[in-house]
Amino acid sequence: MHKYSKETTKYKDIPNDAQVLTTLDKYDSNETENLGMWLAHLSMPQMCASWVSEDDFNSLLEKYKIDITPYVKDDERITKSIKGEIQSELFNLIEKDKYKKRNLIKALRNKFPDVNSGVICRMIKKLLSLRVLEIDRTYKTKPFVIKGKYYIN
């Protein structure tokens, strides 16, 4: 079970129709009302009027067996490492075979099914605009993606 910590973790607010808040509504106490308010403003619960401390908040979470792990914001470092993996795989694919842009996107989506296709498309578009990748125009009917002028090994 995840403990609330403002210093090390960022949170997103829990929506009003979440099951956590509906189960808290069944209890009729001042504690649960405060806990519900803090959970609804999980990104900044200390701004609520009845906020005491993180320890009290964590003890209430344990008392009512509430897990706030799904409401932790994604860490930026994780997405950067995935982008690095995607980029290295992209260059490996280009070295091994010839791909048109659409087929290259499809191959990367198959390798990384959990990554949004927009991330892959933006990466390829950025690399094309920086001329790290280029589209080979030698043959009109075969516009393959190749290493560009500014590709660094």
Beta strands, then each sheet from edge to edge (+ up, - down):
strand 1: 99-100
strand 2: 133-135
strand 3: 144-147
sheet 1: 1+ 3- 2+
end
